[in-house]
Amino acid sequence: MKRLFLFCILFASFFTMHGKKKATKYISSAITYELNGGRFGDNLLSYSRAKWLSYQSGLPLYYKRFPYCHELKLFKEEEYYYTDDIRQNFARIKYTATSQVLKPYNNTLYINTWDTQVNINWNDSVFIEELKRMIAPRYDIQTVSIPEGYVSIAAHVRNGGGYAVDNWHEKERCPLRFVPEEFFIDQIKRIAQMYPDQRLYVYIFTDHKEPEKLVNKFAQALEEYNITFGCHCDSAGHNVNVLEDFFSMMKFDCLIRPGSHFSRFVERLGNNKLVIYPRSVIKLKDQPAIINMIGIKHRTDKGWKTIKVQIA
C-alpha cells in the first residue's frame, strides 16, 4: 500500500505548468533547439528540425516558444515546453552536429543548434501529418476569400517590409530569398499561358511598405491577360497579417514563392497544386544576381513532380 501511495505521488508530480508535463529527473533524455532570431518561417524550420529528430529517435521534444506560437495548436498539443531551468534536470548537455538518427545517452538534453542542417524527409507522410496537426491555428483566422470560377494564384513577394535584418547586405547574400518583382510578373504570365481560356485571380502577399503600388505595377505589366488582382492594400509591414497570410496562401491553386522559409512551409503543409520558385542564380562581377533556373512543381497522387526550367 505504501508503494502504491509513493507511485501516485511521483506520477502526479509530472503534471504542472498549465496542464503540461514538467521536465523532471525521471525523463532520461530529451531534445530541444536553438532559435535563430529570425521571422516566423525561420522559427518553423528550427521547430521542425528538432521535431524530425524527435520523431526519428523517440526522444521527447521540448519546444521553444517563439512569436505567434501561442496562436498555433502546438502551444497546447506539444507535451513539453522548454524553460531555462530545464537544463538542471539533465546530467549532460549535448549539441547536435549531424542530421543522423540520434543514439540517446541516459540523462542527456540534446540541443539542435540553429545552423545544424537536418535532412528532413518532406515525403514522409506520417511526419507531415503531425506537422500539419501542430502547425494549425488554435482559433478561427480570417483568411483571404477566393472567388469561385478562377484559377487562383498566391504570389509571395518578400521585400523586407522594414525588418531590420533584411538590409541591402542580406539581400545581396540571399538573392533567392529576395527575388525581383519581374520574376513574379514573368511567372504569373507563365501560368496565364498554361490556362489560356480561364480567368485568373492573383493575390499578392507581401511585406512591401506600399502594396498598392506593387499591385498597380503587376496589373499594368499583365494587362493583356484576364487577371483580377487582390492584396492587403490597407496594411503593410513585416509583422502584419502573418498568420492570416500563411494559412490563406495554402488555399490557392498556385503558389509563386521565393526561397523563403515562410512560403516553403506553405508549400509543405498546404494544398497548392502548382508551385513555381527560383532554384539558382548566376552572378557576374559587379552585377546583380540573375535567376537562371526555376523549379515548377506539380502535385500528384504520389507527391510532387518537379521539373527544372532554364530561363537565363
C-alpha positions in Angstrom: 0.0 0.0 0.0 2.9 2.4 0.8 4.5 1.6 -2.5 1.2 2.4 -4.4 0.9 5.7 -2.5 4.5 6.6 -3.4 3.9 5.8 -7.0 0.9 8.1 -7.1 2.9 11.0 -5.7 5.6 10.5 -8.3 3.1 10.2 -11.1 1.3 13.3 -10.1 4.5 15.3 -9.9 4.8 15.1 -13.7 1.7 17.3 -14.3 2.3 21.0 -13.8 2.8 24.1 -16.0 -0.7 24.7 -17.1 -1.6 21.1 -17.6 1.7 20.2 -19.4 4.2 17.7 -18.2 7.1 19.4 -16.4 10.7 18.3 -17.0 11.9 16.1 -14.2 14.8 13.8 -13.5 12.5 10.9 -14.4 12.8 11.7 -18.1 16.2 10.3 -19.0 16.8 12.2 -22.3 15.1 14.8 -24.5 15.7 17.2 -27.3 15.2 20.9 -27.8 16.5 23.5 -30.2 18.0 27.0 -30.6 16.1 29.8 -32.3 18.0 31.9 -34.8 16.2 35.2 -34.1 14.5 35.2 -37.5 11.0 35.6 -38.6 8.0 33.1 -38.5 9.3 30.8 -41.2 12.8 30.6 -39.7 11.2 29.6 -36.3 9.1 26.9 -38.0 12.2 25.5 -39.5 14.0 25.3 -36.1 11.0 23.7 -34.6 10.5 21.2 -37.5 14.2 20.1 -37.4 14.0 19.2 -33.8 10.6 17.7 -34.3 12.1 15.4 -37.0 15.0 14.4 -34.8 12.5 13.6 -32.0 10.3 11.6 -34.5 13.4 9.6 -35.7 14.9 9.0 -32.3 11.9 8.7 -30.0 13.2 11.4 -27.7 10.6 13.7 -26.2 10.7 17.3 -27.7 10.8 20.4 -25.5 9.6 23.0 -27.9 10.8 26.6 -27.5 8.2 29.3 -27.7 8.5 31.8 -30.5 6.4 34.7 -31.8 2.9 33.6 -32.9 3.3 30.0 -31.5 0.6 30.8 -28.9 -1.8 31.0 -31.8 -0.9 27.6 -33.1 -2.1 24.2 -31.8 1.4 23.2 -30.9 1.1 25.7 -28.0 -1.2 23.3 -26.2 -0.7 20.0 -28.1 3.1 19.7 -27.5 3.5 17.8 -24.3 6.6 19.6 -23.1 8.0 23.1 -23.5 11.4 24.5 -22.7 12.2 26.8 -19.9 15.6 28.0 -18.7 15.6 25.7 -15.7 15.2 22.6 -17.8 18.9 22.1 -18.2 19.3 21.5 -14.4 17.3 18.2 -14.8 19.9 16.6 -17.0 23.4 15.3 -16.2 24.8 16.4 -19.6 24.0 18.8 -22.5 24.9 17.7 -26.0 24.7 19.9 -29.1 23.8 18.0 -32.2 26.2 18.3 -35.1 24.6 15.9 -37.6 21.2 15.1 -39.0 21.7 11.3 -38.4 19.3 9.5 -36.1 20.5 10.2 -32.5 21.6 7.4 -30.3 20.5 8.8 -26.9 22.7 8.7 -23.9 21.0 8.5 -20.5 20.0 11.7 -18.7 21.1 13.9 -21.7 19.5 17.0 -23.1 20.2 17.4 -26.8 20.1 20.8 -28.3 19.8 21.2 -32.1 21.7 24.4 -33.0 20.0 26.8 -35.4 22.7 26.3 -38.1 22.8 22.5 -37.9 21.5 21.1 -41.2 18.9 18.4 -40.7 17.8 16.3 -43.6 14.1 16.1 -43.1 12.3 13.7 -45.4 9.5 16.0 -46.6 7.9 13.0 -48.3 7.3 11.2 -45.0 3.5 11.4 -44.9 3.3 10.5 -41.2 5.7 13.2 -40.2 4.0 15.8 -42.5 0.6 15.0 -41.0 2.0 15.5 -37.5 3.4 18.9 -38.6 0.0 19.8 -40.0 -1.7 18.9 -36.8 0.7 21.1 -34.8 1.2 24.0 -37.2 -2.5 24.7 -37.4 -4.5 27.7 -36.0 -5.9 27.3 -32.5 -8.6 29.9 -33.2 -10.6 30.9 -36.2 -8.4 33.0 -38.6 -9.9 35.3 -41.2 -8.3 34.0 -44.4 -8.5 35.6 -47.9 -11.7 34.8 -49.7 -11.0 33.3 -53.2 -13.7 34.0 -55.7 -15.2 31.0 -57.5 -14.6 30.3 -61.2 -10.9 31.4 -61.1 -7.5 29.8 -61.2 -6.1 31.2 -58.0 -2.5 32.3 -57.7 -0.8 33.3 -54.4 2.4 35.4 -55.1 4.6 35.8 -52.0 6.6 38.9 -52.8 9.1 39.1 -49.9 10.6 42.6 -49.8 11.7 43.1 -46.2 9.0 45.4 -45.0 11.2 47.3 -42.7 12.5 44.3 -40.8 15.9 45.4 -39.6 17.8 42.2 -40.6 16.6 42.4 -44.2 19.1 45.1 -45.2 20.9 45.5 -48.5 23.7 43.2 -47.4 21.3 40.4 -46.6 19.5 40.9 -49.9 22.8 40.5 -51.7 23.8 37.5 -49.6 20.5 35.7 -50.2 19.3 36.5 -53.8 16.9 33.6 -53.9 15.1 35.0 -50.9 14.7 38.5 -52.3 13.9 38.0 -55.9 13.0 40.9 -58.2 9.3 41.8 -58.9 9.9 41.0 -62.5 10.3 37.3 -61.5 6.8 37.2 -60.2 5.4 39.0 -63.3 7.1 36.5 -65.6 5.7 33.5 -63.6 2.2 34.9 -63.5 2.5 35.3 -67.2 3.7 31.6 -67.5 0.6 30.4 -65.5 -1.7 32.6 -67.6 -0.3 30.8 -70.7 -0.9 27.4 -69.1 -4.6 28.3 -68.6 -5.3 30.5 -71.7 -9.1 30.2 -71.5 -9.6 30.7 -67.8 -9.8 33.8 -65.6 -7.0 34.2 -63.0 -7.2 35.6 -59.5 -3.8 36.8 -58.3 -3.4 37.8 -54.7 -0.1 39.5 -53.8 1.0 38.5 -50.3 3.8 41.0 -49.4 5.6 42.9 -46.7 6.1 45.7 -49.1 5.6 49.1 -47.4 3.3 50.3 -50.3 1.5 47.2 -51.5 -1.0 49.1 -53.7 1.8 50.4 -55.8 3.1 46.8 -56.3 -0.4 45.7 -57.4 -0.6 48.5 -59.9 2.8 47.6 -61.3 1.8 44.0 -61.8 -1.6 44.9 -63.3 0.0 47.2 -65.9 2.6 44.6 -66.8 -0.1 41.9 -67.3 -3.0 43.9 -68.7 -3.2 41.7 -71.8 -4.3 38.8 -69.6 -7.7 38.1 -67.9 -6.4 38.7 -64.3 -8.1 40.1 -61.2 -5.7 41.3 -58.5 -6.0 41.5 -54.8 -3.8 42.3 -51.7 -4.0 43.7 -48.2 -3.8 47.2 -49.6 -4.7 48.9 -46.3 -1.9 47.3 -44.3 1.9 46.8 -44.8 5.0 45.6 -43.0 6.8 42.5 -41.9 4.7 41.9 -38.9 1.2 42.5 -40.3 -1.2 39.6 -41.2 1.5 37.0 -40.6 -0.8 34.0 -39.8 -3.6 35.3 -41.9 -1.3 35.3 -44.9 0.3 32.0 -44.0 -2.9 30.0 -43.9 -4.5 31.9 -46.7 -1.7 31.1 -49.1 -2.2 27.3 -48.5 -5.7 27.5 -50.1 -4.6 28.8 -53.5 -4.3 26.6 -56.6 -0.9 28.0 -57.5 1.9 29.4 -55.4 4.8 31.6 -56.7 7.3 31.8 -53.9 10.9 33.0 -53.3 13.5 31.0 -51.3 11.7 31.9 -48.1 11.0 29.5 -45.2 7.6 31.2 -44.8 6.3 30.1 -48.1 8.3 26.9 -48.2 6.1 25.8 -45.3 3.0 26.9 -47.1 4.0 24.6 -49.9 4.8 21.7 -47.5 1.7 22.0 -45.4 -0.9 23.4 -47.8 -3.0 22.3 -50.7 -1.4 24.1 -53.7 -1.4 22.1 -56.9 1.3 24.1 -58.7 4.4 25.8 -57.2 7.0 27.9 -59.0 10.2 29.0 -57.3 13.7 30.2 -58.2 16.3 27.4 -58.0 19.6 29.1 -58.8 21.2 32.4 -59.8 24.3 33.4 -61.7 26.3 36.5 -60.7 28.7 38.2 -63.0 31.4 40.5 -61.5 29.9 43.8 -60.2 26.4 42.9 -61.5 23.3 41.9 -59.6 22.5 38.2 -59.3 20.2 36.9 -62.1 17.9 33.9 -61.7 18.9 31.4 -64.3 16.8 28.4 -63.3 13.4 27.9 -61.8 11.6 24.8 -60.4 8.0 24.0 -61.3 6.3 21.5 -59.0 3.0 19.7 -59.8 1.2 17.9 -57.0 0.3 14.3 -57.9 -1.3 11.4 -56.0 2.3 10.2 -55.4 3.7 13.5 -54.2 5.4 16.4 -56.0 6.7 16.1 -59.6 9.4 18.7 -60.2 10.8 20.0 -63.5 13.7 22.4 -63.9 13.5 25.2 -66.4 16.5 27.2 -67.6 15.5 30.9 -68.0 18.8 32.6 -68.4 
